[in-house]
Amino acid sequence: MKKHILIAAVGAALVAGPIAANAELTAYGKVNTGVAYIDNGNDADSNVIAVTDDASRLGFKGSTDLGGGMKALYQYEITISVDNGGFGGARDVFAGLGGNWGTIRLGQYNTAYKLVSVPTEIFGDTIADFTANGYSGETRQANNIGYSSPNFGGLSFGLEYSTGSENGVSSSNSTPMNASVTWKGGPLYVAAGYYSYDPLSGANALDSAIKVSAMGKFGGFKVAGTYETQSGQGTVLVRDTLNVAGSFSFGNNEVAATYTMSMAKGEGGAADNDRDCQMIGVGYFYHFSKTTDLNLVYNTISNDSLATCAGRMIGSASVANLANPSAGKNPSGLQAQLSMSF
């Protein structure tokens, strides 16, 4: 599988010359790598020091002018595993058409629902990423047909429908649909999203999720929050999640903190007692430039007696202990990360 992805990436680079003669082509990427000290809270396990990788990627994107204000769009993006030198699976891969009426895309890509909370993720792609524990819509939707509206004075919306199973794999869900509404004005951002998972009859699965996000920037201060509530059918365990975060910037420096509460709620007989958890993260970010950051992040999680909430899975299997605490244990980690984009 990795060979096929590498061949595809090389092929995209080789055809860049011919394409560029007729279309805009941009190669881009991001490298998030570092080192972390991990304690998963299990008494019998040793603590781990390991090289980490958090969503590093390489991509190609571009457009072709079709005339009349219309253009054709394409993007091909793959995961890069910096910690072990390999290539992972495809990320955003799509083709589409755009104009003053909006954009239509076909393929696999981040959903409109997921993008609702991305601006509020002050600790996104670090060990303190609040989307790690049972959060909805955090993977790319395969077989997706999506429409994104133009901007109407700061207001925009998106609507997407998948013709296949959720995330491109056989599961208890089929033909999921999601939608979002976003408003940006000056220093403020407000958005809401809805995700319908369309579970198969009789399945123990999520059937919908709703989230609301907001962010504001006031001088050097940034404050952000996201709330999500899930519903399901059968005996699936669903959650309500609240995250609040803030940061203060001065010069090239930024200090930040985040708090997440994940509250279990049983549906259809699912047990939810003692399955809540809380996460606290603090960080210091030094911005060398617009493309290069040095991040120092500490994250700690407090689990109820039956909860197994964990931090973001970082790097390869060598640090998988962070994602596998025993029930009631309290994992934590300290991460130094270098983030570079191009």
Backbone hydrogen bonds, N-H to C=O, Kabsch-Sander energy under -0.5 kcal/mol:
donor,donor_aa,acceptor,acceptor_aa,energy
5,I,1,M,-2.0
6,L,2,K,-2.4
7,I,3,K,-2.7
8,A,4,H,-2.2
9,A,5,I,-2.3
10,V,6,L,-2.6
11,G,7,I,-2.7
12,A,8,A,-2.2
13,A,9,A,-1.9
14,L,10,V,-2.3
15,V,11,G,-1.8
16,A,13,A,-1.0
19,I,15,V,-2.3
20,A,16,A,-2.7
21,A,17,G,-0.9
21,A,18,P,-0.5
22,N,19,I,-2.2
23,A,19,I,-2.1
24,E,63,S,-2.5
26,T,61,K,-3.3
28,Y,59,G,-2.5
30,K,57,R,-2.3
31,V,340,M,-3.4
32,N,30,K,-0.5
33,T,31,V,-0.6
33,T,338,L,-2.3
34,G,52,T,-1.4
35,V,336,A,-2.2
36,A,50,A,-2.3
37,Y,334,L,-2.7
38,I,36,A,-0.6
38,I,48,V,-3.4
39,D,332,S,-2.8
45,D,42,N,-1.1
48,V,38,I,-2.5
50,A,36,A,-2.0
52,T,34,G,-2.4
54,D,32,N,-2.0
57,R,30,K,-2.5
58,L,78,I,-2.2
59,G,28,Y,-2.8
60,F,76,Y,-2.3
61,K,26,T,-2.3
62,G,74,Y,-2.0
63,S,24,E,-0.9
64,T,72,A,-2.3
66,L,70,M,-2.6
67,G,70,M,-0.7
70,M,67,G,-1.6
71,K,98,G,-2.4
72,A,64,T,-2.6
73,L,96,G,-2.9
74,Y,62,G,-1.9
75,Q,94,F,-2.0
76,Y,60,F,-2.7
77,E,92,D,-1.3
78,I,58,L,-2.8
79,T,89,G,-2.0
80,I,56,S,-2.1
81,S,86,G,-3.1
82,V,80,I,-1.1
84,N,81,S,-0.7
85,G,81,S,-1.3
86,G,81,S,-1.1
88,G,79,T,-2.6
91,R,77,E,-3.5
93,V,91,R,-0.6
93,V,108,Q,-3.5
94,F,75,Q,-2.0
95,A,106,L,-2.0
96,G,73,L,-2.2
97,L,104,I,-1.9
98,G,71,K,-2.7
99,G,102,G,-2.4
102,G,99,G,-1.8
103,T,148,S,-2.5
104,I,97,L,-2.9
105,R,146,G,-2.2
106,L,95,A,-2.8
107,G,144,N,-1.9
108,Q,93,V,-2.9
109,Y,141,Q,-1.3
115,L,111,T,-2.0
116,V,112,A,-0.7
116,V,113,Y,-0.9
117,S,114,K,-1.2
118,V,114,K,-0.6
120,T,117,S,-1.3
121,E,118,V,-1.7
122,I,120,T,-1.9
124,G,121,E,-1.9
126,T,123,F,-1.1
129,D,126,T,-1.5
132,A,129,D,-1.1
133,N,130,F,-0.6
134,G,132,A,-1.0
135,Y,131,T,-0.5
138,E,135,Y,-0.6
141,Q,109,Y,-1.8
142,A,140,R,-0.6
144,N,107,G,-3.0
145,I,161,Y,-2.6
146,G,105,R,-2.5
147,Y,159,L,-2.7
148,S,103,T,-2.6
149,S,157,F,-2.9
152,F,150,P,-0.5
152,F,155,L,-3.4
153,G,151,N,-0.7
155,L,152,F,-1.3
156,S,182,T,-2.5
158,G,180,S,-2.1
159,L,147,Y,-2.4
160,E,178,N,-2.8
161,Y,145,I,-2.5
162,S,176,P,-2.5
163,T,143,N,-2.3
166,E,173,N,-0.5
168,G,165,S,-2.0
169,V,166,E,-1.5
174,S,197,Y,-0.7
174,S,198,D,-1.7
175,T,164,G,-0.7
177,M,196,S,-2.3
178,N,160,E,-2.1
179,A,194,Y,-2.4
180,S,158,G,-2.2
181,V,192,A,-2.4
182,T,156,S,-3.0
183,W,190,V,-3.0
184,K,154,G,-2.0
185,G,188,L,-2.2
188,L,185,G,-2.1
189,Y,215,M,-2.3
190,V,183,W,-2.5
191,A,213,S,-2.5
192,A,181,V,-2.3
193,G,211,K,-2.5
194,Y,179,A,-2.5
195,Y,209,A,-2.7
196,S,177,M,-3.5
197,Y,195,Y,-0.6
197,Y,207,D,-1.2
198,D,207,D,-0.8
200,L,172,S,-3.4
203,A,200,L,-2.1
205,A,203,A,-1.1
205,A,233,Q,-0.9
207,D,231,S,-2.5
208,S,231,S,-1.6
209,A,195,Y,-1.9
210,I,229,T,-2.3
211,K,193,G,-1.9
212,V,227,Y,-2.3
213,S,191,A,-2.8
214,A,225,G,-2.3
215,M,189,Y,-2.5
216,G,223,V,-2.5
217,K,187,P,-1.5
218,F,221,F,-2.7
221,F,218,F,-2.1
222,K,247,S,-2.3
223,V,216,G,-2.4
224,A,245,A,-2.7
225,G,214,A,-2.4
226,T,243,N,-2.3
227,Y,212,V,-2.4
228,E,241,T,-2.5
229,T,210,I,-2.6
230,Q,239,R,-1.1
231,S,208,S,-2.3
233,Q,205,A,-2.6
236,V,233,Q,-1.0
238,V,236,V,-0.6
238,V,265,K,-1.3
240,D,263,M,-2.5
241,T,228,E,-2.6
242,L,261,M,-2.6
243,N,226,T,-2.7
244,V,259,Y,-2.4
245,A,224,A,-2.6
246,G,257,A,-2.2
247,S,222,K,-2.4
248,F,255,V,-2.5
249,S,220,G,-2.4
250,F,253,N,-2.4
253,N,250,F,-2.0
254,E,285,F,-1.7
255,V,248,F,-2.2
256,A,283,G,-2.4
257,A,246,G,-2.3
258,T,281,G,-2.6
259,Y,244,V,-2.8
260,T,279,M,-2.6
261,M,242,L,-2.8
262,S,277,C,-2.7
263,M,240,D,-3.4
263,M,261,M,-0.6
264,A,262,S,-0.6
265,K,238,V,-2.8
267,E,236,V,-0.9
270,A,267,E,-1.0
275,R,272,D,-1.1
277,C,262,S,-2.1
278,Q,302,S,-2.1
279,M,260,T,-2.5
280,I,300,T,-2.5
281,G,258,T,-2.4
282,V,298,Y,-2.3
283,G,256,A,-2.5
284,Y,296,L,-2.4
285,F,254,E,-3.3
286,Y,294,L,-3.0
287,H,252,N,-3.1
287,H,285,F,-0.6
288,F,286,Y,-1.0
288,F,292,T,-1.3
289,S,292,T,-1.6
293,D,339,S,-2.8
294,L,286,Y,-2.5
295,N,293,D,-0.5
295,N,337,Q,-3.4
296,L,284,Y,-2.6
297,V,335,Q,-2.9
298,Y,282,V,-2.7
299,N,333,G,-2.5
300,T,280,I,-2.2
301,I,331,P,-2.4
302,S,278,Q,-2.9
303,N,301,I,-0.6
304,D,276,D,-2.4
306,L,274,D,-2.5
307,A,304,D,-1.4
311,G,322,L,-0.7
312,R,127,I,-1.0
315,G,53,D,-2.3
319,V,316,S,-1.9
320,A,317,A,-1.7
322,L,319,V,-1.4
323,A,320,A,-1.3
324,N,321,N,-1.6
328,G,304,D,-0.5
328,G,307,A,-2.7
329,K,326,S,-2.2
332,S,39,D,-3.1
333,G,299,N,-2.4
334,L,37,Y,-2.2
335,Q,297,V,-3.1
336,A,35,V,-2.8
337,Q,295,N,-3.3
337,Q,335,Q,-0.5
338,L,33,T,-3.7
339,S,293,D,-2.7
339,S,337,Q,-0.6
340,M,31,V,-2.6
340,M,338,L,-0.5
341,S,291,T,-2.1
342,F,29,G,-2.4
